[in-house]
Amino acid sequence: MIKKVLATLALSVGTLAVASSAFADYPERNIQGIIQWGAGGATDNVARSLTPHVEEALGTSIILNNRPGGTGVIGMNSVMQQPANGYTVLYGAENPQLYPIMGLADFDYSAMTPINVIGQGLVVIAAPADSQFDNFKELLNYAHKNPGKLRMGGTGAGGLPSTVLAMVNSVDSLDVRNVTFGGDGPGITAMLGNHIDFMPLSLAAAQDQIPAGRLKGLAVFSKEKIEELPNTPPITQALPRIESYLPWGPFWAVAVREGTPDAIVKTLSKAYEKGVANEQFQTFLTENGAKPLNLQGEKAEEFLNRWQSVTAWALQKADAAKISPQDVGIPKP
């Protein structure tokens, strides 16, 4: 009996040693990076700017693939279906934190293990360069007189444009037609072709287009002007009452499937922390009007929970939530 117990212990120790050795050798091959939004959008731009610095820290390649659709649900779900071994990572935005209240999915970032909350961006409401509107107040006045006529680019329920629209409608009335795209990039392309009239966008996706004269900034979603777009007025000039929601903005995060071994999570967290801290990437964020965060572990989880609480209850107030935050366990801020 004693021999059997000792043999079992020896086998267990041996198994743990092999597992520890395997984790110590991670990564032994390329990693798949799933971007939950389309090419050319803010999440795509952030992912592709950050990844080379992370690859250098990890000593391997991260193969990036865009999996847009369903307000990012398709991309996130594809990562959740892969083995929890650290060889598939999600490059996501803020949208998963709104899935439960929008009825899009019964999961959010709490169903994954956050690796890094990269940074938080600003929002600009943009229009085609030859738009008849020079600012958001002019667009709003036109919409009041012509309800349902303007075409707004969107990315689906719970996406950035729909969230901004809900906040606007909580203090005013903006009746528009939604035209849905697979991300910021396709929406910008549609505006360049005058297929839509305006679209709320992450500044990281639109900043180059506006100074170049290809798009026009109608308002930045902030209380005051920003250095990156000095000629674009803050939205509070058109809607003073929206100040109660500000500051607010989208964010970008990296996560892996829940259950990924702690040793692998630690390795990834260190690599992404180093990548986000890279001076070149920090410059990319600040030049695109984004605030670097570089949060891991408990701090990342605290940020995700706080953002979800504030935004979900703002949408509830605007009657834009399909399901009450209370019903899915999201506490009031």
N, C-alpha and C positions, 0 to 999 in steps of 0.2 A: 504493500500500500504506500509506504514511504517512498519507495523507488518510483512509483507511478506519479506521486505528487511532485517529486523532484524533477522527473522527466517533463511533466507539464509546465513547471516553472521555467525550466531551461528552454523549452520550446517558445514560451511566451516572451522571455527575455530576448531570445534570438529573433523572434518576429519583430519586436519593438526596435531592436538594433538595426534590422534590415530597413524597417520603415523610416527610422531616424536618418539612416544613411541616404535613403531615397529623397527625403525632404532636404537634406543637406546639399544634395546635388542639383536641386531645382534652381533654375530651369534647365532641363536637358535637351529641349527642342523649342521650336518656335511657339509663340503664344498667339492665339486668335483674339483680336480686338474687335468687338461688335459695336458699331456706332448706331444708336437707335434712331438717328435722323439722316436725311439725305445729304448728298454731296453738295458742298458750297454753303451750307448753313453754319450757324455759330458753333454748334456741337462738333460738327465735322472739322471746322477750322481749328478749334481748340485741340481736338484729339490729334490732328495731324501735325500741329505745331509742338505739342508736348511729347509725343511718342518717341522721336529720335533721342531725346535726352534720357528717357526711361530705358530705352534699348541699350544705351551706353552703360547705364548703371547695372542692368541685369546681365549684360553680355550675351544677349540673344535678340532675335527679330520678333517684332509684334506685327502680325499681318492684319491690316485694318480692312474691315468689310462693312459697308453700309447696309443696314436692315431696317429701312423705314416702314411705316405703316401702323395704323391703329393708335396714333398719338404716342408712338414709341413702344407700344405693348408688344409688337412682334419681335423687335430686337431684344427687349428685356426677357421675354419668355424664352427666346432661343438660347440665351445664356443660362437661364434657370433649368433648361432641359439637359444641359451638358454635365459631364461628371464634375464633381466638386474637387478638382485637382489643380486649380490655378492656371490651367492652360486655355481658358476662355474668360476674358474680362469684358465687362460692359462699360462703354463710354456713354453715359447718360446725362440727361438734363433734369430739370425740376419736375417734369410731368408725372413721373411715377407717384409722387406724393399726393396727387389729386385723383388717381385712378379709382380709389374706393368711393369717393363722393360723386364722381361723374359716371359711375356704373360701368367703367371700362374694364376693370379687373378687380379681383378680390385680394390683390397684393400691392405692396408699395416697396420702398427701399428697406423696410424692416424685414422683408423676406430674403434679403441678401446680406452680405457682409461688406460694409463700405471700406474701401481701400484709401480713398482720398476725396475730399470735397475740394475741388481745384480752385474755384473762384466764383465770384458773383458779378453779373453783368448789369448794364443799364439797358433800358428799352427806348427805342426811338420809333415814332409813328411816321412812316415814310410814304411818299407818293411818287408817281412818275415825274420826271424832270419838267415836263411841260404841263403839269397839273394846273387846273384853274385856281387851285387853293394855294395860298402862300403860308398858311398856318392852320392849326387845328381848329381854332375858333371859326374861321371861314367855312371849313368843312362841316363843323357841327351845325352852324346856322343853315347851311344848304340842306343837310340831312333833316333838320326840323321841318323844312318846307317841302321836302321831297322824300318822305319816308319810304324805305325799301328800295330806293333807286341806286344808291352807291354800292359798289362791289368791294368787299373787304377780303383780303387774302387771309386764310386761316390754316391751321395745321390739325384741326379736329378738336373735339371736346376735351377740355383740360390742357390744351396747348397754350403757348404764351399769348397768341392773339385773342383767343376766346376768353382767357383770364383777364386781360387788359380791357376787353370789351365789357365784361361783366362788372368790373370796377367802375368804368365810365357810366354804365347804366344804373349803377347803384346811387349815383348822384345826379344823373341827367337822363336823357333819352337819345340813344343812337341806334336807329332802326336801319339795318343794312342787310345786304345779301352776302352770305358767307360762301366763298369759293375755297375749297380745301385742297391743300398741297401736301407733299410728303416732307416738308421742312422749309426752312428759310430760303435755301438756295432756289428751289423751283418757284417759290413765291416772288423772289427778286426778279427772276427771269420773266415771269408773267408781268410784273410791273414795267420792266424795260420794254416789253412789247405792248404796253397799254391795255392789257387784258383785264386788269383790276385797277381800282381807283386809289387804294391805300392799303397798308398792312403794318401792324405793330411788329417790330423786329428787334432782336437782340442787336445792340450796337456793334458787337463783334462781327455780325454778318453784314451790316449796312454801312459801316463807317467809311470804307474806301469808296463806296458808290456815291455817297452824298458830296464829299469835297470835290470829287471828279466831275460832278455835274450830271451824273447818270440818273440819280434819284434826288428827290427834294425832301428835306426834313421838315415835318410840320410841327412836331413837338417832341421833346424828350420827357420821359416819364420820371420827372424829378421836380423838386421844389424851386430849383434855380438853374440858370444856364450852366452848361458844362464846357470845360476847356476844349474837348475834342470836337464839339459842334457849336462854336460860339454864335453862329447866326440862327440857330434853331431855338425857339423859345421853350421854356418849361411848360408843362401841361397845366400848371396851376394858373397861368395867365388866362386860359380858356375855361378852366374848371377849378376855381379856388377850393371848392368843397372836397376835391379828391385828395387834398393834402393829408387827410387822416390815414390814407393807405401808404403814404410815403415815409421813408424810402422803401422801395420794393424793387426786386429784379430777379431775373432767372439765375440759375447756377449750373455748374457742371460737376459731375462726379464720376468716379471709377469704382466699380463694385464687382464682386465675384459671387458665385453661388454660395448660399448658406451651407455650412458644413465643411467648407474648405479648411484643411488642417492649419492650425495656428502658425506653424513654422512657415508655411507658404504665404499666409496672410502677412506675416511679419516681413518676409523678404520682399513681397510686392509693395507693402506700405513704405518701406525704406527707399525702394527704388523710385516710387512715385513722389515721395517727399523730396528726394534729391532732384528729380526731374522738374517738379513745379518750382523749386527754389533756384533753378538755373537762371542766370542773369538774362540770357536771351529770351527765355520764355516769359520771365517777369516783364520784360520790355514789351513783348507781344500783348500781354494782358493789359497793361496800363495804356498802351497806345490804342487799344480797342475799348477803352472806357470801362474796363473790368477791374474789380478789386481782388487781388490775390488772397486766398484763404489758406490753402495747404493744410487742411485739417485731417487728422486720422483718429481712429479709435473712438473713445467716448466723446471727444470734442466734435467729431464728425457726426455722430449720432445725435448729439444735442442740437447741432445746427439743423439737421434734417427734420427733427421733431418740431423745432420752433418754427421753421419756415412753413411746414405743413399746417400747424395750428393756426398761424396768422392768416394764411392764404385760404384755407378751407372755410374758416368762419367768415372771411370777407365775402367769399362766393355765396355762402349761405345767406348772408345779409342782403346780397344782390339778387336773391332768388335764382341763382344760376347753378346751384348744386342739385343734382338729381336725388341724392341721398344725404340726409343730415349728417354732419360730422359726428354728432353725438351718437348716432346709430352705428357708426363704425369705429367708435372708441377714440376719436380725436378730441382731446380736451380743448377747452377755450383758452386763448392766450392770456 
